[in-house]
Amino acid sequence: MGGSGSGDWQNGRPLTVGRLRLDVRALVRAGLDLAPQPGDGRRLRASWTGMHPTLPAVALEPSIGADGRAEAVTLTAGTADGDRRDVIDVAWTRTGYGRRPWWRCPRCRRRVAILYAARRWTAHGWACRTCHGLAYLSTRQPADVRADVALRRAAAALGVTLPEGWGIMGIRAQAQPPRPPGMRRDTYARRLDALHGAHDAASDAWIAGLMGGTFARRHLAALEAGRR
């Protein structure tokens, strides 16, 4: 019994569920300023209490480099043995609108958006999902469920909310949803293509879930050949 993340193992790999995560995108949206104005020493305090009674309050404090951008973030978490501090390096890449921050995984040094804690309900041992050997919960879901989730996500990108139940049952009336106000035409066209592709994939997965076995594989192969 026991082991890393005991209780969140399924099919040989632990899941990301239950692990504290540091998503640099979400933290920036929440107020973590990684490129502050001179003299601005703000700290972002984030608390996970409420998810689990043993979770500590966490403080994040950037270390600003000579270029005015954070080169690292010090994470302080309260524990039963006192405060624990971890320093996580920050990397930057250029984008069309400026620069985007990433974490440097403390283990493999790759650029990643999300770091996970080493064990469930703790705030230490940060590393990327690959280094921790974690799997997403969605990988445990049947193919038709994953396809339905993808379809709903593609529909939501165009402002369409599908009714409860299988999304493919309610999407046909919205096969050509109007372009949302303010959305660029090329963005609309790209998202519409994604919606149609997600609908086809959900239909195929739904049929496979109903039929199963060799017949379903042959049917899906025929559908794919027809699309070509």
Buried (B, 14 or more C-beta within 10 A) or exposed (E): EEEBBEBBEEEEBBBBBBBBBBBBEEBBEEEBBBBBEEEEEEEBEBEBEEEEEEBBEBBBBBEBEEEEBBBBBBBBBBEEEEEBEBEBBBBBEEEEEEEBBBBBBBBEEEBBBBBBBBBBBBBBBBBBBEBBEBBEEEEBEEBBBBBBBBBBEBBEBBBBEBEEEBBBEBBEEBEEBEBEEEBEEEBBEEBBEBBBEBBBBBBBBBBBBEBEEEEBEEBBEEEEEEEE
